[in-house]
Amino acid sequence: MRARLVAVDLLALVAVCAISVPAGAAPGKDQFGQVLKRAQQIKELQVSEADEIKLGAAVSERVRERYGVVQDQAVHRYVTLVGTLIAQASSRPNLDWHFIVLDTDGVNAFAAPGGYIHITRGALGLVANEAELAGVLAHELIHVTGKHAIKAIQKGKAIQLGAQETLTGNKAVFLQAVDRTTDVVMAGFGRSEELESDHEAVRLAERVGYDPHALAAFLTRISERNQSASEKQGLFASHPEMKERLDKIGRQIVSEKLVADITLEPRYRKFITYKTKAQTEIAAVAEGTSGLAGGGTAKGKDEPKTEAPKKKGFGLGSLLKPGGEEKKSAEVTGSGASRGVDTERGAKGGPVKTAVAVSLQAADIDAFKKEGKLK
């Protein structure tokens, strides 16, 4: 049955492509072959690693524009050191990984394609030790190594390339891909992707030497934080039910005999001193607020208008257009979470959008690893 559906789909594409044949002209064998070839080529968006990196950089720019970036070199260096240890043990150690601390009270984290991992100041305040940070970064990192965002836009089939076209060679198509990917990154992934990220993150962090129970400890704290909200909030809001996730992690630790026990709370507290605000105290951009104007360019020019998919509740797709300012500064405090508004995702961001560059040498990484007695 599936083969039949694929065949019908392909024939439909051939029919659409055949419309381009001049009226009254009978398509010859060569013409039909070209039409068939084009139909096959636009079946799935192809994304090279170079395309993926450029796409991730553009998505990261939008995330930074929305939330701002903490301008603290020491914090960024520390988070980058932890993230780099995880990345080096992953299946894609040679990506140019970037670890970005967002300047917002909301507890959240976002993984953009190509190696761009974002974690909020609010999330760092809720993390209890370095092992938990490693677990969260590993979870987001698996979304990148597994190409979850790329697969999501490919599956959606909303973006198609013609013969000989590349994603980065067509500006309009690229900007559309940035829109779609930003929506995916901000909305969260599906159940299977999230469970995969949990499973691989626990294994990956433990491989470096971190306590494999750390991610579950952080998830438990997230669950407790959300108890007073009518809907799941912020980080992992779209993920599977928490009990299922915690049960799976617990069984995995036992079955795989994961025994590392390093947590490094003192080192974490040395660099991270943020305090997480209660959801009722978070200043948030009001629901319905106009987002940041523009698109994939600094001034937002030349971007085709695309309609983001409608979401239930409070979505951020429309709030992530770089190059402008929030047109309305109204804030929601206190009652947001109780009304079902995702206060964590809707949290107001900081004013500075500039990324903080961190340069690490092999000796820096080795010294950091040795100090923590990590593998």
C-alpha positions as CSV (number, residue, x, y, z in Angstrom):
1,M,0.0,0.0,0.0
2,R,2.8,2.4,0.9
3,A,4.6,1.7,-2.4
4,R,1.4,2.5,-4.3
5,L,1.0,5.8,-2.4
6,V,4.6,6.8,-3.2
7,A,4.0,6.0,-6.9
8,V,0.8,8.1,-7.0
9,D,2.7,11.0,-5.3
10,L,5.5,10.8,-7.8
11,L,3.0,10.8,-10.7
12,A,1.3,13.8,-9.3
13,L,4.7,15.6,-9.1
14,V,5.4,14.6,-12.7
15,A,2.0,16.0,-13.7
16,V,2.7,19.3,-12.0
17,C,6.2,19.6,-13.6
18,A,4.8,18.7,-17.0
19,I,2.6,21.8,-17.0
20,S,5.8,23.7,-17.9
21,V,5.8,22.0,-21.4
22,P,4.6,24.5,-24.0
23,A,0.9,24.2,-25.0
24,G,0.4,22.1,-28.0
25,A,3.8,20.4,-27.8
26,A,3.9,16.7,-27.3
27,P,6.5,15.9,-24.8
28,G,9.2,13.7,-26.3
29,K,11.1,11.0,-24.5
30,D,13.9,13.4,-23.5
31,Q,11.4,15.9,-22.2
32,F,9.6,13.3,-20.1
33,G,12.9,12.1,-18.7
34,Q,13.8,15.7,-17.6
35,V,10.3,16.1,-16.0
36,L,10.7,12.8,-14.2
37,K,14.2,13.7,-13.0
38,R,13.0,17.1,-11.7
39,A,10.0,15.5,-9.9
40,Q,12.4,13.0,-8.2
41,Q,14.8,15.8,-7.2
42,I,12.2,18.0,-5.5
43,K,10.8,15.0,-3.5
44,E,13.1,15.8,-0.6
45,L,15.1,18.8,0.5
46,Q,18.8,17.9,0.5
47,V,20.9,19.7,3.1
48,S,24.6,19.4,3.0
49,E,26.7,20.0,6.2
50,A,27.7,23.4,4.9
51,D,24.0,24.3,4.3
52,E,23.2,23.0,7.8
53,I,25.8,25.2,9.4
54,K,24.7,28.3,7.5
55,L,21.0,27.5,8.4
56,G,21.9,27.0,12.1
57,A,23.8,30.3,12.2
58,A,20.7,32.2,10.8
59,V,18.4,30.5,13.3
60,S,20.8,31.2,16.1
61,E,20.7,34.9,15.1
62,R,17.0,34.9,15.5
63,V,17.1,33.3,18.9
64,R,19.7,35.8,20.0
65,E,17.6,38.7,18.7
66,R,14.6,37.4,20.6
67,Y,16.3,36.8,24.0
68,G,19.5,38.7,24.0
69,V,22.9,37.3,25.1
70,V,24.6,37.4,28.5
71,Q,27.7,39.5,28.1
72,D,29.8,37.6,30.6
73,Q,33.0,36.1,29.1
74,A,33.7,33.9,32.2
75,V,30.2,32.3,32.1
76,H,30.4,31.7,28.4
77,R,33.8,30.2,28.7
78,Y,32.7,27.8,31.4
79,V,29.6,26.7,29.6
80,T,31.6,26.2,26.4
81,L,34.2,24.1,28.2
82,V,31.5,21.8,29.5
83,G,29.8,21.7,26.2
84,T,33.0,21.0,24.3
85,L,33.8,18.0,26.5
86,I,30.4,16.6,25.6
87,A,30.7,17.5,21.9
88,Q,34.2,15.9,21.6
89,A,32.7,12.6,22.8
90,S,29.7,12.8,20.4
91,S,29.2,11.4,16.9
92,R,30.0,14.8,15.4
93,P,33.1,16.1,17.2
94,N,34.4,18.1,14.3
95,L,31.5,20.5,14.0
96,D,32.3,24.1,15.0
97,W,30.2,24.0,18.2
98,H,28.8,27.2,19.7
99,F,27.4,27.4,23.2
100,I,25.4,30.6,23.9
101,V,23.9,31.8,27.2
102,L,20.7,33.8,26.5
103,D,19.9,36.8,28.7
104,T,16.4,35.9,30.0
105,D,14.8,34.6,33.2
106,G,12.8,31.9,31.3
107,V,14.1,28.4,31.9
108,N,14.8,27.1,28.4
109,A,17.3,25.7,26.0
110,F,17.3,25.5,22.2
111,A,19.4,23.5,19.7
112,A,19.8,25.0,16.2
113,P,21.3,22.9,13.4
114,G,25.0,22.9,12.7
115,G,26.2,23.1,16.3
116,Y,24.4,26.0,17.9
117,I,23.4,25.3,21.4
118,H,21.5,27.9,23.5
119,I,20.7,27.8,27.2
120,T,19.1,30.6,29.2
121,R,20.3,32.4,32.3
122,G,17.2,31.1,34.0
123,A,18.0,27.5,33.2
124,L,21.5,27.9,34.5
125,G,20.0,29.2,37.8
126,L,17.9,26.1,38.1
127,V,20.8,23.7,37.4
128,A,22.4,22.4,40.6
129,N,25.8,21.2,39.4
130,E,28.1,20.7,36.4
131,A,26.8,17.2,35.8
132,E,23.3,18.5,35.3
133,L,24.6,21.2,33.0
134,A,26.4,18.5,31.0
135,G,23.1,16.5,30.8
136,V,21.1,19.4,29.5
137,L,23.8,20.4,27.0
138,A,24.1,16.8,25.9
139,H,20.3,16.5,25.4
140,E,20.3,19.6,23.1
141,L,23.5,18.4,21.4
142,I,21.8,15.1,20.4
143,H,19.1,17.1,18.6
144,V,22.0,18.5,16.4
145,T,23.9,15.2,15.9
146,G,20.6,13.5,15.1
147,K,19.7,16.3,12.7
148,H,16.2,16.4,14.2
149,A,15.4,19.9,13.0
150,I,16.6,19.1,9.5
151,K,14.6,15.9,9.3
152,A,11.5,17.8,10.5
153,I,11.6,20.4,7.7
154,Q,12.4,17.6,5.2
155,K,9.4,15.6,6.4
156,G,7.2,18.6,6.2
157,K,8.0,18.9,2.5
158,A,7.1,22.6,2.5
159,I,10.5,23.5,1.1
160,Q,11.4,22.1,-2.3
161,L,14.4,22.6,-4.5
162,G,14.4,22.2,-8.3
163,A,17.1,20.5,-10.4
164,Q,20.6,21.9,-9.8
165,E,19.4,24.1,-6.9
166,T,21.0,24.2,-3.5
167,L,19.6,25.4,-0.2
168,T,22.0,28.3,0.1
169,G,22.0,29.1,-3.6
170,N,18.4,30.4,-3.6
171,K,17.9,33.3,-1.2
172,A,14.1,33.1,-1.0
173,V,14.2,29.3,-0.4
174,F,16.9,29.7,2.2
175,L,14.9,32.4,4.1
176,Q,11.9,30.1,4.0
177,A,14.0,27.3,5.5
178,V,15.2,29.6,8.2
179,D,11.6,30.4,9.1
180,R,10.6,26.8,9.2
181,T,13.6,25.7,11.1
182,T,13.2,28.5,13.7
183,D,9.6,27.4,14.2
184,V,10.7,23.8,14.8
185,V,13.5,24.8,17.2
186,M,11.3,27.0,19.2
187,A,8.2,24.7,19.3
188,G,10.2,21.6,20.3
189,F,10.4,18.2,18.8
190,G,8.2,15.1,18.8
191,R,8.1,12.3,21.4
192,S,10.5,10.0,19.6
193,E,13.1,12.7,19.1
194,E,12.9,13.8,22.8
195,L,13.2,10.3,24.1
196,E,16.1,9.6,21.8
197,S,17.8,12.8,23.1
198,D,17.3,11.7,26.7
199,H,18.7,8.3,26.1
200,E,21.7,9.4,24.1
201,A,22.4,12.3,26.4
202,V,22.6,10.2,29.5
203,R,25.0,7.8,27.8
204,L,27.1,10.6,26.3
205,A,27.5,12.6,29.6
206,E,28.4,9.4,31.5
207,R,31.0,8.6,28.9
208,V,32.8,11.9,29.8
209,G,32.5,10.9,33.5
210,Y,29.4,12.8,34.7
211,D,26.8,11.2,37.0
212,P,24.1,9.7,34.6
213,H,21.4,10.5,37.2
214,A,22.0,14.3,36.7
215,L,19.7,14.8,33.8
216,A,16.8,13.0,35.6
217,A,17.5,15.2,38.7
218,F,17.1,18.3,36.6
219,L,14.0,17.1,34.9
220,T,12.4,16.3,38.3
221,R,13.1,19.9,39.3
222,I,11.5,21.2,36.1
223,S,8.5,19.0,36.9
224,E,8.2,20.5,40.4
225,R,8.5,24.0,38.9
226,N,5.6,23.4,36.6
227,Q,3.2,22.0,39.2
228,S,1.4,25.2,39.7
229,A,1.1,25.9,35.9
230,S,-2.0,24.8,34.0
231,E,0.2,23.7,31.1
232,K,3.8,22.5,30.7
233,Q,6.2,25.4,30.5
234,G,9.4,26.3,28.7
235,L,12.2,23.8,28.7
236,F,10.9,20.4,27.5
237,A,7.4,21.7,27.4
238,S,6.6,19.7,24.3
239,H,8.4,16.6,25.5
240,P,6.8,13.3,26.6
241,E,5.2,12.9,30.0
242,M,7.8,13.3,32.7
243,K,7.1,10.0,34.5
244,E,7.8,8.1,31.2
245,R,11.0,10.0,30.7
246,L,12.3,9.5,34.2
247,D,11.3,5.8,34.2
248,K,13.2,5.2,30.9
249,I,16.3,7.0,32.2
250,G,16.3,5.0,35.4
251,R,16.0,1.7,33.5
252,Q,18.7,2.7,31.1
253,I,21.2,3.5,33.9
254,V,20.6,0.0,35.4
255,S,20.6,-1.9,32.1
256,E,23.7,-0.2,30.7
257,K,25.5,-0.3,34.1
258,L,26.3,3.4,34.0
259,V,28.3,4.1,37.1
260,A,30.1,7.5,36.8
261,D,29.5,9.7,39.8
262,I,31.1,13.1,39.2
263,T,28.8,16.1,39.8
264,L,31.3,19.0,40.5
265,E,28.8,21.3,42.3
266,P,31.6,23.6,43.8
267,R,33.1,24.3,40.4
268,Y,29.6,25.0,38.9
269,R,28.9,27.5,41.7
270,K,32.2,29.1,41.2
271,F,31.2,30.3,37.7
272,I,27.4,30.3,37.8
273,T,25.7,32.4,40.4
274,Y,22.3,33.1,38.8
275,K,19.1,32.6,40.8
276,T,16.1,31.4,39.0
277,K,12.9,33.4,39.4
278,A,9.6,31.8,40.1
279,Q,7.3,31.6,37.1
280,T,5.0,34.1,38.7
281,E,7.8,36.6,38.9
282,I,9.0,36.4,35.3
283,A,8.4,39.5,33.1
284,A,7.1,38.2,29.8
285,V,6.3,39.7,26.4
286,A,2.5,40.0,26.3
287,E,0.6,37.5,24.3
288,G,-0.2,39.0,20.9
289,T,2.8,41.3,21.0
290,S,4.3,42.0,17.6
291,G,7.6,40.3,17.2
292,L,10.9,41.5,15.7
293,A,10.5,42.8,12.2
294,G,12.6,41.5,9.4
295,G,13.9,38.2,8.2
296,G,17.2,36.6,7.4
297,T,19.0,39.8,6.8
298,A,20.0,42.5,9.2
299,K,17.4,45.0,7.9
300,G,14.8,42.4,7.0
301,K,14.6,43.4,3.4
302,D,13.8,41.2,0.4
303,E,12.3,38.5,2.6
304,P,9.2,36.9,1.1
305,K,6.2,36.8,3.3
306,T,5.6,33.4,4.7
307,E,2.8,32.3,6.9
308,A,3.9,30.4,10.0
309,P,1.9,27.3,10.9
310,K,-0.8,28.1,13.4
311,K,-0.2,26.8,16.9
312,K,-2.5,26.5,19.9
313,G,-1.7,28.7,22.8
314,F,1.3,31.0,22.8
315,G,3.7,30.4,20.0
316,L,7.0,32.2,19.4
317,G,7.4,31.7,15.6
318,S,6.2,35.3,15.0
319,L,8.4,36.7,17.7
320,L,11.7,35.6,16.2
321,K,12.2,37.9,13.2
322,P,15.5,39.7,13.6
323,G,16.4,43.2,12.6
324,G,13.9,45.3,14.5
325,E,12.5,46.0,18.0
326,E,9.6,44.7,19.9
327,K,6.8,47.0,18.9
328,K,5.1,46.6,22.2
329,S,6.8,46.5,25.6
330,A,3.8,45.3,27.6
331,E,4.7,42.7,30.2
332,V,2.9,39.9,32.0
333,T,3.8,39.1,35.5
334,G,2.3,36.9,38.2
335,S,-0.7,35.4,36.5
336,G,0.9,34.2,33.2
337,A,1.6,30.6,34.2
338,S,-1.8,30.1,35.8
339,R,-3.5,31.3,32.7
340,G,-1.8,28.7,30.5
341,V,0.6,31.2,28.9
342,D,4.1,29.7,28.5
343,T,5.9,32.2,30.7
344,E,9.2,30.5,30.2
345,R,9.2,30.8,26.4
346,G,7.5,34.2,26.5
347,A,10.0,35.6,29.0
348,K,11.4,39.1,28.1
349,G,14.9,39.1,26.7
350,G,17.9,41.2,27.4
351,P,18.9,44.3,25.2
352,V,22.3,43.1,23.9
353,K,22.2,40.6,21.1
354,T,25.9,40.2,20.3
355,A,27.4,36.8,20.6
356,V,30.3,36.3,23.0
357,A,33.3,34.8,21.3
358,V,35.1,32.0,23.2
359,S,38.5,30.7,22.0
360,L,39.7,27.4,23.6
361,Q,43.0,25.7,23.1
362,A,43.6,22.0,23.5
363,A,45.5,22.7,26.7
364,D,42.5,24.6,28.2
365,I,40.3,21.6,27.6
366,D,42.8,19.1,29.0
367,A,43.3,21.2,32.1
368,F,39.6,21.6,32.7
369,K,39.1,17.8,32.2
370,K,42.0,17.0,34.6
371,E,40.8,19.4,37.3
372,G,37.4,17.7,37.3
373,K,38.9,14.2,37.0
374,L,36.8,13.6,33.9
375,K,37.6,11.2,31.1
